[in-house]
Amino acid sequence: MQRHLRNRTVAVSPEAAFGQVLREVRRERGITQEDLAFESGYHPTYIGQLERGRKSPSLRTIMSLAAVLGSRGSEMLLRVEAVLAEPPSRR
């Protein structure tokens, strides 16, 4: 996935794509970052870093967050792949 930044095309990282999906799923479920952090056992700062694409989640983290969100880890990763496959004009 790429985005344009001052007339440059910049690839969007898998971490950023995961963060986008995590934020979307969390909001779809009506859960705050703080509630997600509490329910999953992660620090709210870490949840924010994940959503901003600053941290790379482990498989254990993905599965834990998905369970709290009432989703499957595989479904979240499919959504990440879809984000990464989007043409730059659609983002």
PDB file as gemmi writes it, atoms N, CA and C in Angstrom:
CRYST1    1.000    1.000    1.000  90.00  90.00  90.00 P 1                      
ATOM      1  N   MET A   1       0.848  -1.161   0.000  1.00  0.00           N  
ATOM      2  CA  MET A   1       0.000   0.000   0.000  1.00  0.00           C  
ATOM      3  C   MET A   1       0.892   1.220   0.000  1.00  0.00           C  
ATOM      4  N   GLN A   2       0.482   2.241  -0.723  1.00  0.00           N  
ATOM      5  CA  GLN A   2       1.278   3.443  -0.817  1.00  0.00           C  
ATOM      6  C   GLN A   2       0.386   4.644  -0.584  1.00  0.00           C  
ATOM      7  N   ARG A   3       1.019   5.735  -0.222  1.00  0.00           N  
ATOM      8  CA  ARG A   3       0.283   6.989  -0.116  1.00  0.00           C  
ATOM      9  C   ARG A   3       1.174   8.095  -0.650  1.00  0.00           C  
ATOM     10  N   HIS A   4       0.559   9.173  -1.066  1.00  0.00           N  
ATOM     11  CA  HIS A   4       1.317  10.292  -1.617  1.00  0.00           C  
ATOM     12  C   HIS A   4       1.593  11.300  -0.517  1.00  0.00           C  
ATOM     13  N   LEU A   5       2.813  11.745  -0.459  1.00  0.00           N  
ATOM     14  CA  LEU A   5       3.231  12.708   0.537  1.00  0.00           C  
ATOM     15  C   LEU A   5       4.123  13.716  -0.159  1.00  0.00           C  
ATOM     16  N   ARG A   6       3.602  14.911  -0.364  1.00  0.00           N  
ATOM     17  CA  ARG A   6       4.348  15.966  -1.051  1.00  0.00           C  
ATOM     18  C   ARG A   6       4.922  15.477  -2.379  1.00  0.00           C  
ATOM     19  N   ASN A   7       4.028  14.986  -3.207  1.00  0.00           N  
ATOM     20  CA  ASN A   7       4.390  14.516  -4.542  1.00  0.00           C  
ATOM     21  C   ASN A   7       5.300  13.302  -4.539  1.00  0.00           C  
ATOM     22  N   ARG A   8       5.368  12.572  -3.429  1.00  0.00           N  
ATOM     23  CA  ARG A   8       6.132  11.330  -3.367  1.00  0.00           C  
ATOM     24  C   ARG A   8       5.172  10.204  -3.019  1.00  0.00           C  
ATOM     25  N   THR A   9       5.448   9.033  -3.519  1.00  0.00           N  
ATOM     26  CA  THR A   9       4.667   7.866  -3.162  1.00  0.00           C  
ATOM     27  C   THR A   9       5.409   7.132  -2.058  1.00  0.00           C  
ATOM     28  N   VAL A  10       4.722   6.917  -0.945  1.00  0.00           N  
ATOM     29  CA  VAL A  10       5.330   6.282   0.218  1.00  0.00           C  
ATOM     30  C   VAL A  10       4.574   4.995   0.509  1.00  0.00           C  
ATOM     31  N   ALA A  11       5.297   3.905   0.663  1.00  0.00           N  
ATOM     32  CA  ALA A  11       4.659   2.631   0.993  1.00  0.00           C  
ATOM     33  C   ALA A  11       4.153   2.669   2.431  1.00  0.00           C  
ATOM     34  N   VAL A  12       2.951   2.166   2.623  1.00  0.00           N  
ATOM     35  CA  VAL A  12       2.388   2.068   3.970  1.00  0.00           C  
ATOM     36  C   VAL A  12       2.818   0.725   4.538  1.00  0.00           C  
ATOM     37  N   SER A  13       3.302   0.741   5.744  1.00  0.00           N  
ATOM     38  CA  SER A  13       3.845  -0.469   6.367  1.00  0.00           C  
ATOM     39  C   SER A  13       2.730  -1.411   6.814  1.00  0.00           C  
ATOM     40  N   PRO A  14       3.065  -2.673   6.969  1.00  0.00           N  
ATOM     41  CA  PRO A  14       2.091  -3.615   7.533  1.00  0.00           C  
ATOM     42  C   PRO A  14       1.643  -3.192   8.935  1.00  0.00           C  
ATOM     43  N   GLU A  15       2.557  -2.590   9.699  1.00  0.00           N  
ATOM     44  CA  GLU A  15       2.189  -2.111  11.042  1.00  0.00           C  
ATOM     45  C   GLU A  15       1.123  -1.024  10.958  1.00  0.00           C  
ATOM     46  N   ALA A  16       1.285  -0.105  10.009  1.00  0.00           N  
ATOM     47  CA  ALA A  16       0.291   0.961   9.840  1.00  0.00           C  
ATOM     48  C   ALA A  16      -1.043   0.383   9.381  1.00  0.00           C  
ATOM     49  N   ALA A  17      -0.993  -0.606   8.488  1.00  0.00           N  
ATOM     50  CA  ALA A  17      -2.223  -1.245   8.021  1.00  0.00           C  
ATOM     51  C   ALA A  17      -2.914  -1.973   9.171  1.00  0.00           C  
ATOM     52  N   PHE A  18      -2.138  -2.682  10.011  1.00  0.00           N  
ATOM     53  CA  PHE A  18      -2.739  -3.351  11.162  1.00  0.00           C  
ATOM     54  C   PHE A  18      -3.368  -2.324  12.096  1.00  0.00           C  
ATOM     55  N   GLY A  19      -2.676  -1.226  12.317  1.00  0.00           N  
ATOM     56  CA  GLY A  19      -3.212  -0.179  13.183  1.00  0.00           C  
ATOM     57  C   GLY A  19      -4.530   0.365  12.675  1.00  0.00           C  
ATOM     58  N   GLN A  20      -4.614   0.555  11.358  1.00  0.00           N  
ATOM     59  CA  GLN A  20      -5.854   1.042  10.760  1.00  0.00           C  
ATOM     60  C   GLN A  20      -6.983   0.040  10.993  1.00  0.00           C  
ATOM     61  N   VAL A  21      -6.702  -1.232  10.763  1.00  0.00           N  
ATOM     62  CA  VAL A  21      -7.715  -2.271  10.953  1.00  0.00           C  
ATOM     63  C   VAL A  21      -8.109  -2.367  12.429  1.00  0.00           C  
ATOM     64  N   LEU A  22      -7.140  -2.345  13.315  1.00  0.00           N  
ATOM     65  CA  LEU A  22      -7.437  -2.413  14.743  1.00  0.00           C  
ATOM     66  C   LEU A  22      -8.357  -1.274  15.155  1.00  0.00           C  
ATOM     67  N   ARG A  23      -8.047  -0.062  14.724  1.00  0.00           N  
ATOM     68  CA  ARG A  23      -8.880   1.099  15.056  1.00  0.00           C  
ATOM     69  C   ARG A  23     -10.295   0.933  14.495  1.00  0.00           C  
ATOM     70  N   GLU A  24     -10.387   0.480  13.234  1.00  0.00           N  
ATOM     71  CA  GLU A  24     -11.707   0.299  12.616  1.00  0.00           C  
ATOM     72  C   GLU A  24     -12.537  -0.732  13.365  1.00  0.00           C  
ATOM     73  N   VAL A  25     -11.953  -1.876  13.666  1.00  0.00           N  
ATOM     74  CA  VAL A  25     -12.689  -2.937  14.363  1.00  0.00           C  
ATOM     75  C   VAL A  25     -13.086  -2.470  15.758  1.00  0.00           C  
ATOM     76  N   ARG A  26     -12.168  -1.820  16.448  1.00  0.00           N  
ATOM     77  CA  ARG A  26     -12.465  -1.331  17.800  1.00  0.00           C  
ATOM     78  C   ARG A  26     -13.634  -0.352  17.757  1.00  0.00           C  
ATOM     79  N   ARG A  27     -13.610   0.563  16.809  1.00  0.00           N  
ATOM     80  CA  ARG A  27     -14.699   1.542  16.708  1.00  0.00           C  
ATOM     81  C   ARG A  27     -16.018   0.885  16.288  1.00  0.00           C  
ATOM     82  N   GLU A  28     -15.938  -0.094  15.374  1.00  0.00           N  
ATOM     83  CA  GLU A  28     -17.149  -0.822  14.978  1.00  0.00           C  
ATOM     84  C   GLU A  28     -17.819  -1.476  16.174  1.00  0.00           C  
ATOM     85  N   ARG A  29     -17.014  -1.928  17.126  1.00  0.00           N  
ATOM     86  CA  ARG A  29     -17.532  -2.596  18.322  1.00  0.00           C  
ATOM     87  C   ARG A  29     -17.910  -1.603  19.420  1.00  0.00           C  
ATOM     88  N   GLY A  30     -17.587  -0.324  19.217  1.00  0.00           N  
ATOM     89  CA  GLY A  30     -17.912   0.694  20.214  1.00  0.00           C  
ATOM     90  C   GLY A  30     -17.073   0.593  21.469  1.00  0.00           C  
ATOM     91  N   ILE A  31     -15.818   0.182  21.309  1.00  0.00           N  
ATOM     92  CA  ILE A  31     -14.916   0.001  22.447  1.00  0.00           C  
ATOM     93  C   ILE A  31     -13.856   1.098  22.425  1.00  0.00           C  
ATOM     94  N   THR A  32     -13.569   1.668  23.582  1.00  0.00           N  
ATOM     95  CA  THR A  32     -12.518   2.683  23.668  1.00  0.00           C  
ATOM     96  C   THR A  32     -11.152   2.000  23.727  1.00  0.00           C  
ATOM     97  N   GLN A  33     -10.112   2.771  23.464  1.00  0.00           N  
ATOM     98  CA  GLN A  33      -8.755   2.244  23.614  1.00  0.00           C  
ATOM     99  C   GLN A  33      -8.525   1.770  25.044  1.00  0.00           C  
ATOM    100  N   GLU A  34      -9.027   2.528  25.995  1.00  0.00           N  
ATOM    101  CA  GLU A  34      -8.832   2.184  27.400  1.00  0.00           C  
ATOM    102  C   GLU A  34      -9.521   0.866  27.744  1.00  0.00           C  
ATOM    103  N   ASP A  35     -10.735   0.686  27.249  1.00  0.00           N  
ATOM    104  CA  ASP A  35     -11.455  -0.566  27.511  1.00  0.00           C  
ATOM    105  C   ASP A  35     -10.762  -1.747  26.853  1.00  0.00           C  
ATOM    106  N   LEU A  36     -10.296  -1.544  25.615  1.00  0.00           N  
ATOM    107  CA  LEU A  36      -9.569  -2.611  24.929  1.00  0.00           C  
ATOM    108  C   LEU A  36      -8.311  -2.970  25.703  1.00  0.00           C  
ATOM    109  N   ALA A  37      -7.612  -1.963  26.184  1.00  0.00           N  
ATOM    110  CA  ALA A  37      -6.395  -2.207  26.966  1.00  0.00           C  
ATOM    111  C   ALA A  37      -6.723  -2.988  28.232  1.00  0.00           C  
ATOM    112  N   PHE A  38      -7.733  -2.559  28.957  1.00  0.00           N  
ATOM    113  CA  PHE A  38      -8.099  -3.231  30.206  1.00  0.00           C  
ATOM    114  C   PHE A  38      -8.487  -4.679  29.963  1.00  0.00           C  
ATOM    115  N   GLU A  39      -9.344  -4.904  28.972  1.00  0.00           N  
ATOM    116  CA  GLU A  39      -9.843  -6.255  28.702  1.00  0.00           C  
ATOM    117  C   GLU A  39      -8.754  -7.186  28.168  1.00  0.00           C  
ATOM    118  N   SER A  40      -7.786  -6.630  27.438  1.00  0.00           N  
ATOM    119  CA  SER A  40      -6.741  -7.467  26.841  1.00  0.00           C  
ATOM    120  C   SER A  40      -5.504  -7.604  27.720  1.00  0.00           C  
ATOM    121  N   GLY A  41      -5.385  -6.739  28.729  1.00  0.00           N  
ATOM    122  CA  GLY A  41      -4.229  -6.791  29.610  1.00  0.00           C  
ATOM    123  C   GLY A  41      -3.027  -6.013  29.096  1.00  0.00           C  
ATOM    124  N   TYR A  42      -3.224  -5.242  28.038  1.00  0.00           N  
ATOM    125  CA  TYR A  42      -2.137  -4.412  27.518  1.00  0.00           C  
ATOM    126  C   TYR A  42      -2.307  -2.985  28.016  1.00  0.00           C  
ATOM    127  N   HIS A  43      -1.231  -2.242  28.028  1.00  0.00           N  
ATOM    128  CA  HIS A  43      -1.266  -0.856  28.482  1.00  0.00           C  
ATOM    129  C   HIS A  43      -1.937   0.007  27.414  1.00  0.00           C  
ATOM    130  N   PRO A  44      -2.731   1.003  27.831  1.00  0.00           N  
ATOM    131  CA  PRO A  44      -3.382   1.876  26.843  1.00  0.00           C  
ATOM    132  C   PRO A  44      -2.394   2.559  25.888  1.00  0.00           C  
ATOM    133  N   THR A  45      -1.223   2.877  26.383  1.00  0.00           N  
ATOM    134  CA  THR A  45      -0.216   3.496  25.519  1.00  0.00           C  
ATOM    135  C   THR A  45       0.182   2.544  24.392  1.00  0.00           C  
ATOM    136  N   TYR A  46       0.299   1.262  24.716  1.00  0.00           N  
ATOM    137  CA  TYR A  46       0.656   0.265  23.707  1.00  0.00           C  
ATOM    138  C   TYR A  46      -0.449   0.142  22.661  1.00  0.00           C  
ATOM    139  N   ILE A  47      -1.698   0.165  23.090  1.00  0.00           N  
ATOM    140  CA  ILE A  47      -2.820   0.101  22.147  1.00  0.00           C  
ATOM    141  C   ILE A  47      -2.748   1.296  21.200  1.00  0.00           C  
ATOM    142  N   GLY A  48      -2.481   2.476  21.728  1.00  0.00           N  
ATOM    143  CA  GLY A  48      -2.347   3.668  20.890  1.00  0.00           C  
ATOM    144  C   GLY A  48      -1.186   3.547  19.918  1.00  0.00           C  
ATOM    145  N   GLN A  49      -0.076   2.989  20.377  1.00  0.00           N  
ATOM    146  CA  GLN A  49       1.078   2.803  19.499  1.00  0.00           C  
ATOM    147  C   GLN A  49       0.761   1.810  18.387  1.00  0.00           C  
ATOM    148  N   LEU A  50       0.022   0.759  18.710  1.00  0.00           N  
ATOM    149  CA  LEU A  50      -0.387  -0.191  17.680  1.00  0.00           C  
ATOM    150  C   LEU A  50      -1.269   0.494  16.645  1.00  0.00           C  
ATOM    151  N   GLU A  51      -2.238   1.270  17.102  1.00  0.00           N  
ATOM    152  CA  GLU A  51      -3.162   1.931  16.174  1.00  0.00           C  
ATOM    153  C   GLU A  51      -2.460   2.960  15.292  1.00  0.00           C  
ATOM    154  N   ARG A  52      -1.389   3.528  15.782  1.00  0.00           N  
ATOM    155  CA  ARG A  52      -0.632   4.500  14.977  1.00  0.00           C  
ATOM    156  C   ARG A  52       0.444   3.834  14.125  1.00  0.00           C  
ATOM    157  N   GLY A  53       0.558   2.515  14.208  1.00  0.00           N  
ATOM    158  CA  GLY A  53       1.552   1.795  13.419  1.00  0.00           C  
ATOM    159  C   GLY A  53       2.962   1.940  13.932  1.00  0.00           C  
ATOM    160  N   ARG A  54       3.121   2.343  15.182  1.00  0.00           N  
ATOM    161  CA  ARG A  54       4.440   2.538  15.783  1.00  0.00           C  
ATOM    162  C   ARG A  54       5.036   1.247  16.338  1.00  0.00           C  
ATOM    163  N   LYS A  55       4.175   0.279  16.621  1.00  0.00           N  
ATOM    164  CA  LYS A  55       4.620  -1.005  17.170  1.00  0.00           C  
ATOM    165  C   LYS A  55       4.135  -2.127  16.264  1.00  0.00           C  
ATOM    166  N   SER A  56       4.897  -3.205  16.241  1.00  0.00           N  
ATOM    167  CA  SER A  56       4.547  -4.387  15.463  1.00  0.00           C  
ATOM    168  C   SER A  56       4.018  -5.453  16.419  1.00  0.00           C  
ATOM    169  N   PRO A  57       2.760  -5.854  16.282  1.00  0.00           N  
ATOM    170  CA  PRO A  57       2.193  -6.810  17.227  1.00  0.00           C  
ATOM    171  C   PRO A  57       2.683  -8.231  16.968  1.00  0.00           C  
ATOM    172  N   SER A  58       2.828  -8.986  18.028  1.00  0.00           N  
ATOM    173  CA  SER A  58       3.147 -10.414  17.899  1.00  0.00           C  
ATOM    174  C   SER A  58       1.861 -11.163  17.551  1.00  0.00           C  
ATOM    175  N   LEU A  59       2.018 -12.397  17.157  1.00  0.00           N  
ATOM    176  CA  LEU A  59       0.857 -13.240  16.881  1.00  0.00           C  
ATOM    177  C   LEU A  59      -0.001 -13.367  18.135  1.00  0.00           C  
ATOM    178  N   ARG A  60       0.631 -13.513  19.282  1.00  0.00           N  
ATOM    179  CA  ARG A  60      -0.096 -13.609  20.555  1.00  0.00           C  
ATOM    180  C   ARG A  60      -0.933 -12.347  20.787  1.00  0.00           C  
ATOM    181  N   THR A  61      -0.352 -11.184  20.496  1.00  0.00           N  
ATOM    182  CA  THR A  61      -1.070  -9.922  20.668  1.00  0.00           C  
ATOM    183  C   THR A  61      -2.260  -9.842  19.725  1.00  0.00           C  
ATOM    184  N   ILE A  62      -2.050 -10.203  18.461  1.00  0.00           N  
ATOM    185  CA  ILE A  62      -3.140 -10.164  17.480  1.00  0.00           C  
ATOM    186  C   ILE A  62      -4.291 -11.051  17.934  1.00  0.00           C  
ATOM    187  N   MET A  63      -3.969 -12.255  18.367  1.00  0.00           N  
ATOM    188  CA  MET A  63      -5.013 -13.197  18.794  1.00  0.00           C  
ATOM    189  C   MET A  63      -5.740 -12.704  20.042  1.00  0.00           C  
ATOM    190  N   SER A  64      -5.004 -12.123  20.980  1.00  0.00           N  
ATOM    191  CA  SER A  64      -5.596 -11.607  22.213  1.00  0.00           C  
ATOM    192  C   SER A  64      -6.536 -10.437  21.929  1.00  0.00           C  
ATOM    193  N   LEU A  65      -6.077  -9.506  21.109  1.00  0.00           N  
ATOM    194  CA  LEU A  65      -6.907  -8.345  20.771  1.00  0.00           C  
ATOM    195  C   LEU A  65      -8.147  -8.769  19.991  1.00  0.00           C  
ATOM    196  N   ALA A  66      -7.973  -9.700  19.059  1.00  0.00           N  
ATOM    197  CA  ALA A  66      -9.110 -10.184  18.277  1.00  0.00           C  
ATOM    198  C   ALA A  66     -10.159 -10.811  19.181  1.00  0.00           C  
ATOM    199  N   ALA A  67      -9.711 -11.608  20.156  1.00  0.00           N  
ATOM    200  CA  ALA A  67     -10.660 -12.252  21.072  1.00  0.00           C  
ATOM    201  C   ALA A  67     -11.457 -11.212  21.854  1.00  0.00           C  
ATOM    202  N   VAL A  68     -10.798 -10.193  22.340  1.00  0.00           N  
ATOM    203  CA  VAL A  68     -11.497  -9.144  23.089  1.00  0.00           C  
ATOM    204  C   VAL A  68     -12.487  -8.406  22.192  1.00  0.00           C  
ATOM    205  N   LEU A  69     -12.122  -8.251  20.923  1.00  0.00           N  
ATOM    206  CA  LEU A  69     -12.973  -7.536  19.980  1.00  0.00           C  
ATOM    207  C   LEU A  69     -14.067  -8.422  19.383  1.00  0.00           C  
ATOM    208  N   GLY A  70     -14.099  -9.687  19.787  1.00  0.00           N  
ATOM    209  CA  GLY A  70     -15.115 -10.596  19.265  1.00  0.00           C  
ATOM    210  C   GLY A  70     -14.882 -10.933  17.806  1.00  0.00           C  
ATOM    211  N   SER A  71     -13.642 -10.983  17.426  1.00  0.00           N  
ATOM    212  CA  SER A  71     -13.266 -11.269  16.047  1.00  0.00           C  
ATOM    213  C   SER A  71     -12.294 -12.437  16.035  1.00  0.00           C  
ATOM    214  N   ARG A  72     -11.848 -12.794  14.852  1.00  0.00           N  
ATOM    215  CA  ARG A  72     -10.823 -13.814  14.709  1.00  0.00           C  
ATOM    216  C   ARG A  72      -9.551 -13.133  14.223  1.00  0.00           C  
ATOM    217  N   GLY A  73      -8.412 -13.619  14.693  1.00  0.00           N  
ATOM    218  CA  GLY A  73      -7.145 -13.066  14.247  1.00  0.00           C  
ATOM    219  C   GLY A  73      -7.008 -13.150  12.747  1.00  0.00           C  
ATOM    220  N   SER A  74      -7.458 -14.259  12.170  1.00  0.00           N  
ATOM    221  CA  SER A  74      -7.361 -14.438  10.721  1.00  0.00           C  
ATOM    222  C   SER A  74      -8.195 -13.396   9.974  1.00  0.00           C  
ATOM    223  N   GLU A  75      -9.349 -13.058  10.512  1.00  0.00           N  
ATOM    224  CA  GLU A  75     -10.194 -12.037   9.870  1.00  0.00           C  
ATOM    225  C   GLU A  75      -9.501 -10.678   9.911  1.00  0.00           C  
ATOM    226  N   MET A  76      -8.888 -10.371  11.020  1.00  0.00           N  
ATOM    227  CA  MET A  76      -8.171  -9.088  11.111  1.00  0.00           C  
ATOM    228  C   MET A  76      -7.019  -9.055  10.114  1.00  0.00           C  
ATOM    229  N   LEU A  77      -6.298 -10.166   9.983  1.00  0.00           N  
ATOM    230  CA  LEU A  77      -5.177 -10.202   9.049  1.00  0.00           C  
ATOM    231  C   LEU A  77      -5.651 -10.143   7.599  1.00  0.00           C  
ATOM    232  N   LEU A  78      -6.805 -10.730   7.303  1.00  0.00           N  
ATOM    233  CA  LEU A  78      -7.365 -10.588   5.961  1.00  0.00           C  
ATOM    234  C   LEU A  78      -7.671  -9.121   5.656  1.00  0.00           C  
ATOM    235  N   ARG A  79      -8.167  -8.429   6.655  1.00  0.00           N  
ATOM    236  CA  ARG A  79      -8.447  -7.001   6.469  1.00  0.00           C  
ATOM    237  C   ARG A  79      -7.156  -6.209   6.293  1.00  0.00           C  
ATOM    238  N   VAL A  80      -6.107  -6.598   7.001  1.00  0.00           N  
ATOM    239  CA  VAL A  80      -4.802  -5.950   6.833  1.00  0.00           C  
ATOM    240  C   VAL A  80      -4.323  -6.154   5.394  1.00  0.00           C  
ATOM    241  N   GLU A  81      -4.428  -7.377   4.897  1.00  0.00           N  
ATOM    242  CA  GLU A  81      -4.024  -7.658   3.519  1.00  0.00           C  
ATOM    243  C   GLU A  81      -4.823  -6.822   2.529  1.00  0.00           C  
ATOM    244  N   ALA A  82      -6.111  -6.654   2.779  1.00  0.00           N  
ATOM    245  CA  ALA A  82      -6.944  -5.850   1.893  1.00  0.00           C  
ATOM    246  C   ALA A  82      -6.478  -4.387   1.894  1.00  0.00           C  
ATOM    247  N   VAL A  83      -6.148  -3.870   3.048  1.00  0.00           N  
ATOM    248  CA  VAL A  83      -5.642  -2.489   3.143  1.00  0.00           C  
ATOM    249  C   VAL A  83      -4.342  -2.353   2.370  1.00  0.00           C  
ATOM    250  N   LEU A  84      -3.464  -3.328   2.530  1.00  0.00           N  
ATOM    251  CA  LEU A  84      -2.179  -3.274   1.839  1.00  0.00           C  
ATOM    252  C   LEU A  84      -2.330  -3.375   0.334  1.00  0.00           C  
ATOM    253  N   ALA A  85      -3.396  -4.032  -0.134  1.00  0.00           N  
ATOM    254  CA  ALA A  85      -3.622  -4.215  -1.569  1.00  0.00           C  
ATOM    255  C   ALA A  85      -4.332  -3.031  -2.218  1.00  0.00           C  
ATOM    256  N   GLU A  86      -4.880  -2.119  -1.417  1.00  0.00           N  
ATOM    257  CA  GLU A  86      -5.622  -0.983  -1.959  1.00  0.00           C  
ATOM    258  C   GLU A  86      -4.693  -0.089  -2.775  1.00  0.00           C  
ATOM    259  N   PRO A  87      -5.203   0.403  -3.909  1.00  0.00           N  
ATOM    260  CA  PRO A  87      -4.405   1.377  -4.648  1.00  0.00           C  
ATOM    261  C   PRO A  87      -4.313   2.687  -3.864  1.00  0.00           C  
ATOM    262  N   PRO A  88      -3.251   3.453  -4.044  1.00  0.00           N  
ATOM    263  CA  PRO A  88      -3.057   4.691  -3.269  1.00  0.00           C  
ATOM    264  C   PRO A  88      -4.239   5.665  -3.362  1.00  0.00           C  
ATOM    265  N   SER A  89      -4.933   5.696  -4.479  1.00  0.00           N  
ATOM    266  CA  SER A  89      -6.035   6.647  -4.639  1.00  0.00           C  
ATOM    267  C   SER A  89      -7.232   6.333  -3.764  1.00  0.00           C  
ATOM    268  N   ARG A  90      -7.343   5.107  -3.252  1.00  0.00           N  
ATOM    269  CA  ARG A  90      -8.495   4.727  -2.433  1.00  0.00           C  
ATOM    270  C   ARG A  90      -8.308   4.972  -0.961  1.00  0.00           C  
ATOM    271  N   ARG A  91      -7.112   5.335  -0.542  1.00  0.00           N  
ATOM    272  CA  ARG A  91      -6.848   5.516   0.883  1.00  0.00           C  
ATOM    273  C   ARG A  91      -7.103   6.903   1.321  1.00  0.00           C  
TER     274      ARG A  91                                                      
END                                                                             
